């Protein structure tokens, strides 16, 4: 007997699998109850009828935040975007920025998995914003980089500046 999953967010995973074409039998073998499969089918049917996800959630007994995420998955599916777990919500600019600090050029960064957009944003941040005394939200509005990434990059610059004098003293 398969393990029955109880976490609410797992219905999103199973809805994603449903949209990818997996059968109900496969979903059952993965450990979802028949009632949850019926909710997924009904939710999908209602989304195709362009009903509001929140109203559908109320009727089906699905938490609102779960329905919102399911609606986002449905929207991505209709747009033809990938539904896998590894979809990028935000580019990995911090990773690109760390490689830029290490002295890698754009070709080397691309070989290691950075996109051109990530490289350009990290360069832009380094040139224009790395030493700017502004709130991360302000820089985010100007660049489109999420504030958490800006905080991480600031921390990297600050750590790098504190390490530089030590490295010179050691030589």
GIZI-V890673 format. One record per helix or strand of 3 or more residues. SS is the DSSP state (a for helix, b for strand). FROM is the first residue (numbers start at 1). TO is the last residue. If there is no record, write none. Layout:
BEGIN
ss=SS from=FROM to=TO
ss=SS from=FROM to=TO
END
This chain:
BEGIN
ss=a from=10 to=19
ss=a from=24 to=30
ss=a from=34 to=48
ss=a from=53 to=60
ss=a from=64 to=79
ss=a from=93 to=101
ss=a from=106 to=111
ss=a from=116 to=129
ss=a from=136 to=143
ss=a from=147 to=170
END
